[in-house]
Amino acid sequence: MALYENIFIARQDVPQTQVETLTNQFAELVAAQGGTVSKKEYWGLRSLTFRIKKNRKGHYSLLNIDAPSAAVKELERTMSINEDIIRFLTVRVDALEEGPSAIMQRGADKADRPGDRGDRGGWGERPRRERPRFGDEPVVAPTVGEEE
């Protein structure tokens, strides 16, 4: 059997629970055709690069599949019929990744970072200017030509 990675995008107005249900249905379909799904990842609601079928966002999901080609063809046929799926892509790979995918690792890296913006310029630690308060008399310097 061959190894595949399948990524599909569900419509933005579909709830997350329904996306997980779709993912489980696709995994059961592959299992019924004699394959296995080793990993299921939900990547979340993400912005699309361009509008697809009037959607600006979509729920992304990844499936790692070990199945015969007939099972993958049936999976793709089912995805193309389903109205909740706006795009899908299946790629044959030499080996499946064991740990979390690159998308999930990037999200974990962001959570580990501190909240401050670091040393990227901006205001930083500048000394504050003393401004006169309301009611204080301003100090007026004499202009040229005036005598004190």
N, C-alpha and C positions, 0 to 999 in steps of 0.2 A: 504494500500500500504506500501511497505517496503522502508527503507532508504538505499542508497548506496553511496559510494565514488568511483569514477572512475578516474584513473590516466592513461594517455597514453603518449607515447614518439614518437614524429615524427622524421623523418630523419633530419640530420644536414644540408643538402643542400636545404631543403624546406624553403622559406622565411617566416618570422613571420606572414605576412598578410595571407598567405595560412593556417598556423596553426590556426589562429583565425577563418578563414572560415570553416575549418574542425570542430572546436569546436562548431560553430553555427549550422552546419549541424547535428552534433550528438545531440545537444539540440533540434533541430526541429524534429529529428527522435523519440526521447523520448516523446516529446509533442504529436506527431501523434499517439503514442501507448497508450496515456492516462496518461502520467506521467508529472512531472515538473522538471526543473533544477533550483535549487535555487541559486547556485553559480558557476561561471566559473572563474578560475584563471589561468593565464599564468605565469609559473615559470621561463621561459627564456631558453636560450641555455646553457646546463650544460654538463660537462664531464661525460661520462659513466664509471663505474668501470671497465668494460671489453668491448672489441669490440663486437658489435652485428651487424651482417650482414654488415660487413666492415665499420661500423660507430663508431667513437670515441666520438662523442658528439650527443646530441639530444635535441629537444624542448620538455619540460615537460609542461603538462597541467592537471588541476584538474577539475572535474565536481562533484557537490553534487546533487544527484538524489533522487527524491521521485517518485517511479514508481512501477508498477507490475513487477513480475519476467519475464514475456513474453517480456516486453519492454527492459529489461536489456539483455536478451538473443539475441534479435534482434540487439541491440547496439553492443554487443560483436561480433556477426557474421559479421556485417558491418565493424567493426574495423579489424577483421582478414582478410577480403578481400582486404582492402585498402592497397596499396603498400607504401604509405607514413608513415604508422604507423608501427614502428618496435617492440614495446611492449605495452601491456596494462594490467591493473589489476583492477578488480572490487571487492570491499569488502562491505559486508553488515554491517551496523553499527546500534547502538541503537538510537543515536541522531546525528544530523548534527551540525557542528560548525557554529556559527553565524558570528564571526569576521574573520579576515584573518587567513589563515592556519599557522602552525608552520614554514614552509619554508619562507613565506612572512614576518612573524614577525622577523625571524633571519636576513633577509636582511635589515629590517628597523633598527634593533639594530646596524648593522655594519655602517649604514649611520650616526648614532648619535655619534659614537666614534670619538675622535680626531685623527688626522693623525699621531701624534708622537707615538713611540713604548713604552712609559712609562718607568718604572723602571725595565727593563728586563736584566740588565747587559749591555754588549756591551761597547762602548767607553765612553759614558756618559760625565761627566764634568771633564776630566783629565787635569792637567796642561800641557801646551805645552813645549816641550824641545827646548831650544835655540840651533840651529845648526849654525855652521860657514857658512858664505856666501862665495861665490866664490870670490877669491882675498884676503880674510882675511888670515893673517898668522896664521897657527895653533900653538897652545901652545904645546910645546914638553916637557914632563917631563923627567928629567934625569933618566937613567936606573941605576940599581945597579952596582957598581964598577966604575962608571964614576965620575969624579970630576967636580965641576962647575967652 
